Structure formats: C-alpha cells, structure tokens
C-alpha cells in the first residue's frame, strides 16, 4: 500500500511531529511510505526517521538565499484557503496555498494522511477522488474555535475517515458531522520505541512532565503539593519540561516555601531515563489532546494520579485499577490521592503493576494493525463503490 | 572529597533569616551534641568573614543567620555592586571550613533547578537583597545586590 503522511513541519519539535514520524516508521516495513512536510526549516528532522521513508518538503524556508521575487510576493501574503481561526494560520501563506493544492492535485491512488486541521481541510477540498483521505486530529473538536469547527463540519464529510485519539472526541465528531460522509474512528497514539526500565516505586519522588504552560496546570499541582509536603516532608516533586510559565511557577514555589520539595527540572529528551526513578506520576492538566505522557509513565510501571480533564485520562486510566482519577481542578482531591499512594505502599505497587500491563495496549505492535485495518477497509470500500454504480 | 563536606538537606530563606540543615559526610566525628560555626566568607575580600553559631548533633548540623547581618556586612552591595559570600561549616577538632553544598543526589544543574527566594535586609545606608543559590559546583553561596537597582 502506498501511504503518504502530510505534516506541516517535519523539521520541528512537538508531540504531533513525533507521533506521526513514529507511526510512519512503523508502517514503513510493509508499505511504501512517504512523508511530506509543507515547510522545511532545518537541514535534518529533529526526531529520528526510518531510513525507508522518503521525506520531502514543499517549501524550503532555510537560511537567507536568493528567491524568485514572485515566490517572495506570494510568501508574504496571508493564506486565502486556511481559515484564520486555525491556530497556525500565520505560518501559512498564498505560497503554501498554491504549493499544497498543487501537491494534492498531483496525487493518484494510495492513502493520504493529513495531520492538522488546515491540512485536513485542504485535503477535503482539493485532493482528487480515488485517493483514500484520512484526517488525523491531535487535539479535540471542542478545543477548536467555533469558526474552525464550522469549517470542519462543512468540509470533513468529504474525507474518507476522521481519526481521533479518544472515544470522547470521536463521539463529538460523529455528532457534529451528523452522519455525513466520513467514517469516524479512534486510534490512540502508540508508545515511541524506547528502552523502558521498570520503576522500583520505592523512591520518595513524584514525577510530572509537560510543557510549562497554563494548559498543563502545574500551578495547580504545586499548590496541591504544598499540603502533601507538610505531612510528608521527605517526599519531593520533580517537574520535567520547559516553557513560558517557568518564571511564574518558580515564583509560586518560592512563595509557598516549597523550594526544598519541588524542582523544575527543565526540558529533557530522555524522559524514559527519569521516569524509573519515580514512585508515582501525576498529571494535573486543564486539558489534553490525549495524554500520551500517561501511557509512557504507565509503561514504566508507575501508578498515575490524574485530573479527569478532557480528553484522554479517563480512557487511559482505569480508576482504582492502574491509577487514580480526580475531578478536574479539585486540589484537595489531588493532594488526597497523592497522599493515599504515599501511605498505602501496597496499593502503590498494585496499581503500578497493573499500569505496566495496561500500557501494553499502546505498544506499536497493537496500534499498527489498527491503522492497517482501517486503511485496507477504506481502500476496499472505495474500489467497490464504482462497481455498484 | 578527602576531608569531608557539609551536605545540605534543606535551605530555608524565611522570616528574615536563612536556615541551613544537613549532614556532615566523609569525616569522623564524635557522637553527641557539639557547637560549631557557620562562616560566610566574602569571595572577593576573603579576610571579610561573618561567623554564626551552628549546632552539631552527631553528623547532623543546623545553623541560621539573620539577613540583616549579612546585609550590613555587604558594603559594596549597598553601593550598587553585587557581592558573593561562600558558606563553610567549622566543626570542633580543627577541621576548618567544610564547604557547604549538595552533592549526593542525582539532580543536575542545581543553579537553575533548585532556586531560592531573595530576602531583603535593611542597613543604615540602604536595602540589600540576599539570596542563597547553588554555584555551578553545587556549593551554597549567597548573592547580595541592591534591593532597588
């Protein structure tokens, strides 16, 4: 099967980029896989790419070099095809409109996977019939602005499938698309390939990780941890990640006198080396697209305590089985759940052992066949349809 | 570390004082309670030393000093320069100057990861901000600056 993944920028750093490249790599063994990046901002991608995948870019943005004046003119004009409500609207241009549409119209046959709303909408509008068109959604429908959601409802029925990361989000899409055209499916993110040592869970270290932004709610976690540190002063909290809230979180730690207990560890590209040092993992997000870091923590055998925020944690965690879910924003509840796993060593180990087992469903060996089955079914239903007419 | 060091467990910059709690490692010590001292040495003018009492209980040590004390000794900070003071622990038995630091955990880059709030000390000539910090070698020092630059 010929499979093409269209990414906005395969040369950047981010969760979507990493998971798409991971997925493309897993498909490369048995299929002819091509990765197309709308923009190219570096010589080489930051994440490792399977050598069997062909990578090419539509628009090269590297370095100062001579460009045709017409190209520069188009590049400096805002996009007419991407809705301004798309979060990354500003990155697109008249030049990218032309390049993307020309690319989509050049395709014949195979599977085309587009990976963010702007690209999904363009594929829905401009890719030729005969191509299996699959829209991936890495955030959830409710997180989009109403204007963007309106565009999605208008154009996504042209797609062959819309694939969400969670069932909750799939339900939203089914309702919004109202039975029109596209099949809605759910396939979660697979764990990235990495050596994962199991945690002994005997340290007195609690781990959290994510970009230091409001969405990740580390301010809530730090406040909740203040009462934990009061009762269990020998425990510490390590938060991995960088971001624009760092200064503010640091001041919060100072103000609450938690500097001996809470550490902003900074960003790391090897979280799998830090997770085994923990006794539990905590997710305090206000919202998630999926919550991939939960599956990674669980794959190390860490019990997880998480806000039941939209979307993801409730589908990843079985409450009281492999982790504890706390009502979103309930600081006292979060502190109580953490303290429960501090005190009840037996339960901590039991939840952690189950977490390790239940994370196996996110192994690529389980996720890859789901994609293959979806692509095959979509292709079959497409080739069958003309015969029916 | 041939002649031992004072390993920090906690630093509490709070209520106008800085309190340091930890444990003496790699050094033979008598058991029981003893008196020692925490010294603060001006890095640029090493003859300038501020000394405060420390309690030793076996290997455990605890010492604290008033921010005002170090503020009034930081003449240059009032004038607009920054001054750095290095912390040592003196224990009975002649072992002078065990450097106070944190070396026995796995946390890298402590200068950025383990930070502490500044406190302000008042002197007759002005206000000085006093802030404990870990050096790139993971030793504890104080940085003094004018509170209002």
Interface residues (C-beta under 8 A of the other chain):
Chain A: X238 X250 X254 X255 X257 X259 X260 X263 X264 X265 X266 X277
Chain B: X9 X10 X11 X12 X14 X106 X107 X109 X112 X113 X114 X115 X116 X117
